[in-house]
Amino acid sequence: MRLARSGKARQRDHRHTAGKACDGRGCLVEGDTAFRYFQEAYLPNLNPPFRVIAETKGGTNPYFATGAGGILQSVLMGFGGLDITEKGIVQLPSKLPSTWKKLTITGVGKDKKNYLVK
């Protein structure tokens, strides 16, 4: 699936976003594979006792804010299918991992829109 912006097909410059695996042809929807990559990207970085995110796997430097932002971006833009375009925030087709029933994203953007993925 190619992602369109302003009526033209446009390639993303990242290779992987949760929910969408991207290659030279565009972004393909792969929920379970994306979920595995998503978990591998943050679970090893969690520190006890509060499961805060460290900068590196097994690291002890807690509260890695940009890492937490990346996790949030994976959920919103990957599994949620949200994309920021010249016309505002739009929702592209995406697929959830088979173990998820739905994803509800609320209060997005200046209009406080809600999005649902099933």
Secondary structure as GFF3:
##gff-version 3
##sequence-region A 1 118
A	DSSP	beta_strand	3	5	.	.	.	ID=ss1
A	DSSP	beta_strand	8	10	.	.	.	ID=ss2
A	DSSP	beta_strand	16	17	.	.	.	ID=ss3
A	DSSP	beta_strand	20	23	.	.	.	ID=ss4
A	DSSP	beta_strand	26	29	.	.	.	ID=ss5
A	DSSP	alpha_helix	31	42	.	.	.	ID=ss6
A	DSSP	three_ten_helix	43	45	.	.	.	ID=ss7
A	DSSP	beta_strand	46	47	.	.	.	ID=ss8
A	DSSP	beta_strand	52	53	.	.	.	ID=ss9
A	DSSP	alpha_helix	65	73	.	.	.	ID=ss10
A	DSSP	pi_helix	74	79	.	.	.	ID=ss11
A	DSSP	beta_strand	82	85	.	.	.	ID=ss12
A	DSSP	beta_strand	88	91	.	.	.	ID=ss13
A	DSSP	beta_strand	103	108	.	.	.	ID=ss14
A	DSSP	beta_strand	113	117	.	.	.	ID=ss15
###
